[in-house]
Amino acid sequence: MRKLSPFIIVISLAFLSSCRIENNPVANIISEFPNEIGNHWRYLYTWGVVNIHLDTIDVDIVGTRTITGGQVAKVWAYKYKSNTSIVHDTSYVVVDSQLVKIYFYQYGSYYERRRYKLPVTVGSVWTIPQNLRDTTWVLGNYAVTVPAGTFANTYELRHERKPIVNTWTNNKIWFSPQVGVVKFNQFEYDLGPVLGNDLWELISYTVQ
């Protein structure tokens, strides 16, 4: 029987391994949205109307938690820092083969506040069915420059939730695959202005 050389065997195994990775579309799609423990983003936070304030927001993925419907979510910790105070907030992010669902905890329960449909493509539109009149549109793809640098492959999204009893959302989001949100203009109202309203711009990041 003819024997294969060790060199041919090694090359063959490497080729098969690379094929398995490239032919795993689910893993490739999920990797668009970084959601690993240890990831970190820092944003310049510009807010105010008459008096403009320049603060920072740190975002870290710090653990996991089981939430609504037995879903296992990553815990995202937000730290809003100014010269006079530090304010903390938390979200819970679930990523599957097609959807990124971002939950917050309020009034004793988890609610889905934001959603992405993967892969992000220009022209896509999606809703959060349990939220009345809650829609996101992908408007375009172009380069965006923020303090962290220029991100060539960035999608502009508009997230809108129509007014319901003094509650509405009208956000613009700039999302770069494998990096995350590089720019965010938040305008949300829930019986009053929501924490984080105004402009976020990425300063630095570490993702896996």
PyRosetta script that sets phi, psi and omega in degrees:
from pyrosetta import init, pose_from_sequence

init()
pose = pose_from_sequence("MRKLSPFIIVISLAFLSSCRIENNPVANIISEFPNEIGNHWRYLYTWGVVNIHLDTIDVDIVGTRTITGGQVAKVWAYKYKSNTSIVHDTSYVVVDSQLVKIYFYQYGSYYERRRYKLPVTVGSVWTIPQNLRDTTWVLGNYAVTVPAGTFANTYELRHERKPIVNTWTNNKIWFSPQVGVVKFNQFEYDLGPVLGNDLWELISYTVQ")
pose.set_psi(1, 138.1)
pose.set_omega(1, -178.1)
pose.set_phi(2, -74.2)
pose.set_psi(2, 135.1)
pose.set_omega(2, -179.6)
pose.set_phi(3, -100.2)
pose.set_psi(3, 141.9)
pose.set_omega(3, 175.0)
pose.set_phi(4, -88.2)
pose.set_psi(4, 142.5)
pose.set_omega(4, 178.7)
pose.set_phi(5, -72.2)
pose.set_psi(5, 152.4)
pose.set_omega(5, 177.4)
pose.set_phi(6, -55.8)
pose.set_psi(6, -35.2)
pose.set_omega(6, -178.8)
pose.set_phi(7, -62.4)
pose.set_psi(7, -44.1)
pose.set_omega(7, -179.8)
pose.set_phi(8, -65.3)
pose.set_psi(8, -38.9)
pose.set_omega(8, -179.8)
pose.set_phi(9, -63.0)
pose.set_psi(9, -45.0)
pose.set_omega(9, -179.6)
pose.set_phi(10, -62.3)
pose.set_psi(10, -45.4)
pose.set_omega(10, 179.8)
pose.set_phi(11, -62.0)
pose.set_psi(11, -40.8)
pose.set_omega(11, -179.2)
pose.set_phi(12, -64.0)
pose.set_psi(12, -43.8)
pose.set_omega(12, 180.0)
pose.set_phi(13, -64.2)
pose.set_psi(13, -41.1)
pose.set_omega(13, 179.1)
pose.set_phi(14, -62.7)
pose.set_psi(14, -40.4)
pose.set_omega(14, 179.6)
pose.set_phi(15, -64.7)
pose.set_psi(15, -44.1)
pose.set_omega(15, 179.5)
pose.set_phi(16, -64.0)
pose.set_psi(16, -39.4)
pose.set_omega(16, 179.2)
pose.set_phi(17, -63.1)
pose.set_psi(17, -43.7)
pose.set_omega(17, 179.9)
pose.set_phi(18, -65.5)
pose.set_psi(18, -34.9)
pose.set_omega(18, 177.9)
pose.set_phi(19, -64.7)
pose.set_psi(19, -39.8)
pose.set_omega(19, 179.9)
pose.set_phi(20, -63.2)
pose.set_psi(20, -39.4)
pose.set_omega(20, -179.9)
pose.set_phi(21, -67.9)
pose.set_psi(21, -47.7)
pose.set_omega(21, -176.5)
pose.set_phi(22, -67.1)
pose.set_psi(22, -28.8)
pose.set_omega(22, -177.5)
pose.set_phi(23, -93.0)
pose.set_psi(23, 19.6)
pose.set_omega(23, 176.8)
pose.set_phi(24, -107.8)
pose.set_psi(24, 80.2)
pose.set_omega(24, -173.9)
pose.set_phi(25, -62.8)
pose.set_psi(25, -33.0)
pose.set_omega(25, -179.5)
pose.set_phi(26, -61.6)
pose.set_psi(26, -47.5)
pose.set_omega(26, 179.4)
pose.set_phi(27, -62.3)
pose.set_psi(27, -40.2)
pose.set_omega(27, 179.7)
pose.set_phi(28, -64.0)
pose.set_psi(28, -40.8)
pose.set_omega(28, -179.9)
pose.set_phi(29, -67.0)
pose.set_psi(29, -47.2)
pose.set_omega(29, -178.8)
pose.set_phi(30, -59.6)
pose.set_psi(30, -34.4)
pose.set_omega(30, -177.5)
pose.set_phi(31, -65.5)
pose.set_psi(31, -13.7)
pose.set_omega(31, 176.3)
pose.set_phi(32, -60.1)
pose.set_psi(32, -32.2)
pose.set_omega(32, -175.1)
pose.set_phi(33, -112.7)
pose.set_psi(33, 103.0)
pose.set_omega(33, -177.3)
pose.set_phi(34, -64.4)
pose.set_psi(34, 123.0)
pose.set_omega(34, -175.9)
pose.set_phi(35, -144.1)
pose.set_psi(35, 43.9)
pose.set_omega(35, -178.4)
pose.set_phi(36, -106.4)
pose.set_psi(36, 143.6)
pose.set_omega(36, 176.8)
pose.set_phi(37, -59.3)
pose.set_psi(37, 134.9)
pose.set_omega(37, -176.7)
pose.set_phi(38, 102.2)
pose.set_psi(38, -16.0)
pose.set_omega(38, 176.7)
pose.set_phi(39, -64.4)
pose.set_psi(39, 146.9)
pose.set_omega(39, -176.0)
pose.set_phi(40, -144.8)
pose.set_psi(40, 138.6)
pose.set_omega(40, 173.8)
pose.set_phi(41, -133.7)
pose.set_psi(41, 141.3)
pose.set_omega(41, 172.8)
pose.set_phi(42, -123.7)
pose.set_psi(42, 134.4)
pose.set_omega(42, -176.8)
pose.set_phi(43, -122.0)
pose.set_psi(43, 143.2)
pose.set_omega(43, 164.5)
pose.set_phi(44, -77.7)
pose.set_psi(44, 127.7)
pose.set_omega(44, -175.7)
pose.set_phi(45, -114.9)
pose.set_psi(45, 110.7)
pose.set_omega(45, -178.8)
pose.set_phi(46, -106.4)
pose.set_psi(46, 119.3)
pose.set_omega(46, -176.3)
pose.set_phi(47, -144.9)
pose.set_psi(47, 162.5)
pose.set_omega(47, 179.7)
pose.set_phi(48, 112.4)
pose.set_psi(48, 159.3)
pose.set_omega(48, -179.7)
pose.set_phi(49, -112.4)
pose.set_psi(49, -63.1)
pose.set_omega(49, 178.7)
pose.set_phi(50, -79.5)
pose.set_psi(50, -52.0)
pose.set_omega(50, 176.6)
pose.set_phi(51, -102.5)
pose.set_psi(51, 115.7)
pose.set_omega(51, -178.3)
pose.set_phi(52, -86.1)
pose.set_psi(52, 128.3)
pose.set_omega(52, -179.5)
pose.set_phi(53, -111.6)
pose.set_psi(53, 140.6)
pose.set_omega(53, 175.9)
pose.set_phi(54, -117.4)
pose.set_psi(54, 106.6)
pose.set_omega(54, -179.7)
pose.set_phi(55, -123.8)
pose.set_psi(55, -171.6)
pose.set_omega(55, 177.2)
pose.set_phi(56, -129.2)
pose.set_psi(56, 154.5)
pose.set_omega(56, 173.4)
pose.set_phi(57, -128.1)
pose.set_psi(57, 124.6)
pose.set_omega(57, 173.8)
pose.set_phi(58, -102.6)
pose.set_psi(58, 133.8)
pose.set_omega(58, 178.6)
pose.set_phi(59, -123.6)
pose.set_psi(59, 124.4)
pose.set_omega(59, -178.8)
pose.set_phi(60, -132.8)
pose.set_psi(60, 140.1)
pose.set_omega(60, 172.0)
pose.set_phi(61, -91.9)
pose.set_psi(61, 117.9)
pose.set_omega(61, -165.8)
pose.set_phi(62, -117.4)
pose.set_psi(62, -8.9)
pose.set_omega(62, -178.4)
pose.set_phi(63, 174.6)
pose.set_psi(63, -162.7)
pose.set_omega(63, 178.5)
pose.set_phi(64, -130.4)
pose.set_psi(64, 159.2)
pose.set_omega(64, 176.3)
pose.set_phi(65, -155.0)
pose.set_psi(65, 143.9)
pose.set_omega(65, 174.8)
pose.set_phi(66, -87.8)
pose.set_psi(66, 126.6)
pose.set_omega(66, -175.8)
pose.set_phi(67, -123.8)
pose.set_psi(67, -154.7)
pose.set_omega(67, -175.2)
pose.set_phi(68, -46.3)
pose.set_psi(68, 130.6)
pose.set_omega(68, 177.0)
pose.set_phi(69, 70.9)
pose.set_psi(69, 17.5)
pose.set_omega(69, -180.0)
pose.set_phi(70, 75.8)
pose.set_psi(70, 12.4)
pose.set_omega(70, 179.9)
pose.set_phi(71, -70.6)
pose.set_psi(71, 137.9)
pose.set_omega(71, 176.2)
pose.set_phi(72, -94.1)
pose.set_psi(72, 117.0)
pose.set_omega(72, -175.4)
pose.set_phi(73, -113.4)
pose.set_psi(73, 149.5)
pose.set_omega(73, 169.4)
pose.set_phi(74, -82.6)
pose.set_psi(74, 142.7)
pose.set_omega(74, -178.5)
pose.set_phi(75, -94.8)
pose.set_psi(75, 119.7)
pose.set_omega(75, 177.9)
pose.set_phi(76, -104.7)
pose.set_psi(76, 120.8)
pose.set_omega(76, -179.7)
pose.set_phi(77, -102.3)
pose.set_psi(77, 129.5)
pose.set_omega(77, -179.9)
pose.set_phi(78, -111.1)
pose.set_psi(78, 134.5)
pose.set_omega(78, 177.4)
pose.set_phi(79, -126.7)
pose.set_psi(79, 110.3)
pose.set_omega(79, 178.5)
pose.set_phi(80, -92.9)
pose.set_psi(80, 115.4)
pose.set_omega(80, -174.0)
pose.set_phi(81, -116.3)
pose.set_psi(81, 129.0)
pose.set_omega(81, 173.7)
pose.set_phi(82, -126.4)
pose.set_psi(82, -176.1)
pose.set_omega(82, 179.0)
pose.set_phi(83, -68.7)
pose.set_psi(83, -20.7)
pose.set_omega(83, -172.9)
pose.set_phi(84, -115.8)
pose.set_psi(84, -15.1)
pose.set_omega(84, -174.3)
pose.set_phi(85, -158.8)
pose.set_psi(85, 165.3)
pose.set_omega(85, 171.8)
pose.set_phi(86, -128.6)
pose.set_psi(86, 127.8)
pose.set_omega(86, 179.3)
pose.set_phi(87, -118.5)
pose.set_psi(87, 135.5)
pose.set_omega(87, -177.9)
pose.set_phi(88, -109.1)
pose.set_psi(88, 148.0)
pose.set_omega(88, 173.9)
pose.set_phi(89, -147.6)
pose.set_psi(89, 166.5)
pose.set_omega(89, -176.2)
pose.set_phi(90, -144.0)
pose.set_psi(90, 140.2)
pose.set_omega(90, 168.9)
pose.set_phi(91, -126.9)
pose.set_psi(91, 167.3)
pose.set_omega(91, -175.5)
pose.set_phi(92, -131.3)
pose.set_psi(92, 118.1)
pose.set_omega(92, -168.3)
pose.set_phi(93, -114.0)
pose.set_psi(93, 125.0)
pose.set_omega(93, 177.7)
pose.set_phi(94, -113.0)
pose.set_psi(94, 126.3)
pose.set_omega(94, 178.5)
pose.set_phi(95, -121.1)
pose.set_psi(95, 125.7)
pose.set_omega(95, 172.8)
pose.set_phi(96, -121.8)
pose.set_psi(96, -158.9)
pose.set_omega(96, -172.8)
pose.set_phi(97, -68.1)
pose.set_psi(97, -20.4)
pose.set_omega(97, -175.8)
pose.set_phi(98, -131.4)
pose.set_psi(98, -25.9)
pose.set_omega(98, -170.3)
pose.set_phi(99, -123.1)
pose.set_psi(99, 143.7)
pose.set_omega(99, 165.6)
pose.set_phi(100, -110.6)
pose.set_psi(100, 118.7)
pose.set_omega(100, -178.6)
pose.set_phi(101, -115.2)
pose.set_psi(101, 123.4)
pose.set_omega(101, -175.2)
pose.set_phi(102, -110.6)
pose.set_psi(102, 115.0)
pose.set_omega(102, -176.7)
pose.set_phi(103, -106.6)
pose.set_psi(103, 149.6)
pose.set_omega(103, 168.3)
pose.set_phi(104, -124.1)
pose.set_psi(104, 162.3)
pose.set_omega(104, -178.7)
pose.set_phi(105, -111.5)
pose.set_psi(105, 123.0)
pose.set_omega(105, -177.5)
pose.set_phi(106, -153.3)
pose.set_psi(106, 140.3)
pose.set_omega(106, 177.6)
pose.set_phi(107, 55.2)
pose.set_psi(107, 35.9)
pose.set_omega(107, 174.1)
pose.set_phi(108, 84.1)
pose.set_psi(108, 10.8)
pose.set_omega(108, 179.3)
pose.set_phi(109, -152.3)
pose.set_psi(109, 162.3)
pose.set_omega(109, 176.7)
pose.set_phi(110, -88.5)
pose.set_psi(110, 138.2)
pose.set_omega(110, 175.8)
pose.set_phi(111, -134.3)
pose.set_psi(111, 145.7)
pose.set_omega(111, -178.3)
pose.set_phi(112, -83.6)
pose.set_psi(112, 118.6)
pose.set_omega(112, -174.5)
pose.set_phi(113, -101.5)
pose.set_psi(113, -26.7)
pose.set_omega(113, -176.6)
pose.set_phi(114, -150.7)
pose.set_psi(114, 154.4)
pose.set_omega(114, -177.7)
pose.set_phi(115, -149.7)
pose.set_psi(115, 144.3)
pose.set_omega(115, 171.2)
pose.set_phi(116, -123.1)
pose.set_psi(116, 144.0)
pose.set_omega(116, 174.0)
pose.set_phi(117, -107.6)
pose.set_psi(117, 124.7)
pose.set_omega(117, -177.3)
pose.set_phi(118, -100.7)
pose.set_psi(118, 146.4)
pose.set_omega(118, -9.6)
pose.set_phi(119, -72.1)
pose.set_psi(119, 148.3)
pose.set_omega(119, 177.4)
pose.set_phi(120, -72.3)
pose.set_psi(120, 126.2)
pose.set_omega(120, 179.9)
pose.set_phi(121, -138.6)
pose.set_psi(121, 147.1)
pose.set_omega(121, -179.8)
pose.set_phi(122, -61.9)
pose.set_psi(122, 133.2)
pose.set_omega(122, -179.7)
pose.set_phi(123, 97.1)
pose.set_psi(123, -12.5)
pose.set_omega(123, 179.6)
pose.set_phi(124, -68.7)
pose.set_psi(124, 146.9)
pose.set_omega(124, 177.0)
pose.set_phi(125, -137.8)
pose.set_psi(125, 136.8)
pose.set_omega(125, 175.5)
pose.set_phi(126, -146.0)
pose.set_psi(126, 163.4)
pose.set_omega(126, -179.3)
pose.set_phi(127, -126.4)
pose.set_psi(127, 166.1)
pose.set_omega(127, 166.6)
pose.set_phi(128, -106.0)
pose.set_psi(128, 101.7)
pose.set_omega(128, -168.2)
pose.set_phi(129, -55.9)
pose.set_psi(129, -36.8)
pose.set_omega(129, -176.8)
pose.set_phi(130, -77.5)
pose.set_psi(130, -10.7)
pose.set_omega(130, 176.3)
pose.set_phi(131, -101.7)
pose.set_psi(131, 124.6)
pose.set_omega(131, -176.4)
pose.set_phi(132, -67.4)
pose.set_psi(132, 126.4)
pose.set_omega(132, 174.7)
pose.set_phi(133, 55.9)
pose.set_psi(133, 48.9)
pose.set_omega(133, -179.4)
pose.set_phi(134, -114.5)
pose.set_psi(134, 110.2)
pose.set_omega(134, -170.9)
pose.set_phi(135, -135.1)
pose.set_psi(135, 144.2)
pose.set_omega(135, 173.6)
pose.set_phi(136, -124.9)
pose.set_psi(136, 135.1)
pose.set_omega(136, 177.0)
pose.set_phi(137, -117.9)
pose.set_psi(137, 142.1)
pose.set_omega(137, 171.5)
pose.set_phi(138, -98.6)
pose.set_psi(138, 112.5)
pose.set_omega(138, -168.8)
pose.set_phi(139, -91.6)
pose.set_psi(139, -31.2)
pose.set_omega(139, -176.0)
pose.set_phi(140, -174.2)
pose.set_psi(140, 175.3)
pose.set_omega(140, 177.9)
pose.set_phi(141, -138.2)
pose.set_psi(141, 123.3)
pose.set_omega(141, -177.9)
pose.set_phi(142, -164.5)
pose.set_psi(142, 175.7)
pose.set_omega(142, 179.8)
pose.set_phi(143, -78.2)
pose.set_psi(143, 139.2)
pose.set_omega(143, 177.7)
pose.set_phi(144, -128.6)
pose.set_psi(144, 133.4)
pose.set_omega(144, 180.0)
pose.set_phi(145, -109.6)
pose.set_psi(145, 127.2)
pose.set_omega(145, 177.8)
pose.set_phi(146, -134.8)
pose.set_psi(146, 176.2)
pose.set_omega(146, -179.2)
pose.set_phi(147, -55.7)
pose.set_psi(147, -27.7)
pose.set_omega(147, 179.8)
pose.set_phi(148, -76.0)
pose.set_psi(148, -11.7)
pose.set_omega(148, -179.3)
pose.set_phi(149, 133.1)
pose.set_psi(149, -169.1)
pose.set_omega(149, 178.4)
pose.set_phi(150, -103.6)
pose.set_psi(150, 128.4)
pose.set_omega(150, -179.0)
pose.set_phi(151, -112.8)
pose.set_psi(151, 108.2)
pose.set_omega(151, -171.0)
pose.set_phi(152, -68.7)
pose.set_psi(152, -39.9)
pose.set_omega(152, -173.8)
pose.set_phi(153, -100.6)
pose.set_psi(153, 77.8)
pose.set_omega(153, -175.5)
pose.set_phi(154, -123.3)
pose.set_psi(154, 134.4)
pose.set_omega(154, 179.5)
pose.set_phi(155, -101.6)
pose.set_psi(155, 135.2)
pose.set_omega(155, 173.7)
pose.set_phi(156, -95.4)
pose.set_psi(156, 125.8)
pose.set_omega(156, -179.9)
pose.set_phi(157, -120.0)
pose.set_psi(157, 148.5)
pose.set_omega(157, 171.2)
pose.set_phi(158, -119.8)
pose.set_psi(158, 126.6)
pose.set_omega(158, 179.8)
pose.set_phi(159, -117.0)
pose.set_psi(159, 120.3)
pose.set_omega(159, -175.2)
pose.set_phi(160, -130.5)
pose.set_psi(160, 134.4)
pose.set_omega(160, 170.4)
pose.set_phi(161, -126.3)
pose.set_psi(161, 119.8)
pose.set_omega(161, -173.6)
pose.set_phi(162, -64.2)
pose.set_psi(162, 151.5)
pose.set_omega(162, -177.6)
pose.set_phi(163, -59.0)
pose.set_psi(163, 130.9)
pose.set_omega(163, 175.2)
pose.set_phi(164, -141.1)
pose.set_psi(164, 110.0)
pose.set_omega(164, 175.7)
pose.set_phi(165, 47.4)
pose.set_psi(165, 64.7)
pose.set_omega(165, 177.6)
pose.set_phi(166, 59.3)
pose.set_psi(166, 33.2)
pose.set_omega(166, 177.3)
pose.set_phi(167, -137.2)
pose.set_psi(167, 126.5)
pose.set_omega(167, 175.5)
pose.set_phi(168, -156.6)
pose.set_psi(168, 166.0)
pose.set_omega(168, 178.9)
pose.set_phi(169, -138.5)
pose.set_psi(169, 135.7)
pose.set_omega(169, 174.3)
pose.set_phi(170, -148.0)
pose.set_psi(170, 81.5)
pose.set_omega(170, -173.0)
pose.set_phi(171, -106.6)
pose.set_psi(171, 150.7)
pose.set_omega(171, 165.8)
pose.set_phi(172, -117.7)
pose.set_psi(172, 132.4)
pose.set_omega(172, -175.3)
pose.set_phi(173, -128.3)
pose.set_psi(173, 133.8)
pose.set_omega(173, 173.9)
pose.set_phi(174, -113.7)
pose.set_psi(174, 113.7)
pose.set_omega(174, -171.1)
pose.set_phi(175, -117.5)
pose.set_psi(175, 128.9)
pose.set_omega(175, 177.7)
pose.set_phi(176, -114.8)
pose.set_psi(176, 120.0)
pose.set_omega(176, -178.3)
pose.set_phi(177, -55.7)
pose.set_psi(177, 143.2)
pose.set_omega(177, -177.6)
pose.set_phi(178, 69.3)
pose.set_psi(178, -4.6)
pose.set_omega(178, 176.4)
pose.set_phi(179, -113.6)
pose.set_psi(179, -49.1)
pose.set_omega(179, -177.9)
pose.set_phi(180, 115.8)
pose.set_psi(180, -153.9)
pose.set_omega(180, -179.3)
pose.set_phi(181, -78.2)
pose.set_psi(181, 120.9)
pose.set_omega(181, 179.6)
pose.set_phi(182, -100.0)
pose.set_psi(182, -20.6)
pose.set_omega(182, 178.4)
pose.set_phi(183, -153.7)
pose.set_psi(183, 143.7)
pose.set_omega(183, -173.1)
pose.set_phi(184, -151.1)
pose.set_psi(184, 123.3)
pose.set_omega(184, 174.2)
pose.set_phi(185, -112.0)
pose.set_psi(185, 99.8)
pose.set_omega(185, -174.1)
pose.set_phi(186, -94.2)
pose.set_psi(186, 130.5)
pose.set_omega(186, 173.2)
pose.set_phi(187, -139.2)
pose.set_psi(187, 95.7)
pose.set_omega(187, -177.1)
pose.set_phi(188, -131.7)
pose.set_psi(188, 147.7)
pose.set_omega(188, -178.4)
pose.set_phi(189, -138.3)
pose.set_psi(189, 128.0)
pose.set_omega(189, 177.9)
pose.set_phi(190, -141.0)
pose.set_psi(190, 83.3)
pose.set_omega(190, -172.3)
pose.set_phi(191, 61.0)
pose.set_psi(191, 17.3)
pose.set_omega(191, -178.9)
pose.set_phi(192, 157.4)
pose.set_psi(192, 163.8)
pose.set_omega(192, 178.8)
pose.set_phi(193, -57.6)
pose.set_psi(193, 142.2)
pose.set_omega(193, -176.9)
pose.set_phi(194, -92.1)
pose.set_psi(194, 142.5)
pose.set_omega(194, 177.1)
pose.set_phi(195, -52.5)
pose.set_psi(195, 130.1)
pose.set_omega(195, 179.0)
pose.set_phi(196, 99.4)
pose.set_psi(196, 1.1)
pose.set_omega(196, 178.5)
pose.set_phi(197, -61.6)
pose.set_psi(197, 147.4)
pose.set_omega(197, -179.3)
pose.set_phi(198, 100.3)
pose.set_psi(198, -152.1)
pose.set_omega(198, -161.8)
pose.set_phi(199, -102.8)
pose.set_psi(199, 127.7)
pose.set_omega(199, 171.9)
pose.set_phi(200, -110.1)
pose.set_psi(200, 134.2)
pose.set_omega(200, 174.9)
pose.set_phi(201, -134.7)
pose.set_psi(201, 130.1)
pose.set_omega(201, -174.3)
pose.set_phi(202, -65.6)
pose.set_psi(202, 130.8)
pose.set_omega(202, 176.2)
pose.set_phi(203, -100.3)
pose.set_psi(203, -45.7)
pose.set_omega(203, -178.4)
pose.set_phi(204, -157.5)
pose.set_psi(204, 162.6)
pose.set_omega(204, -179.2)
pose.set_phi(205, -160.0)
pose.set_psi(205, 154.2)
pose.set_omega(205, 172.5)
pose.set_phi(206, -137.6)
pose.set_psi(206, 115.8)
pose.set_omega(206, -179.2)
pose.set_phi(207, -129.6)
pose.set_psi(207, 153.5)
pose.set_omega(207, 179.5)
pose.set_phi(208, -104.0)
pose.dump_pdb("model.pdb")
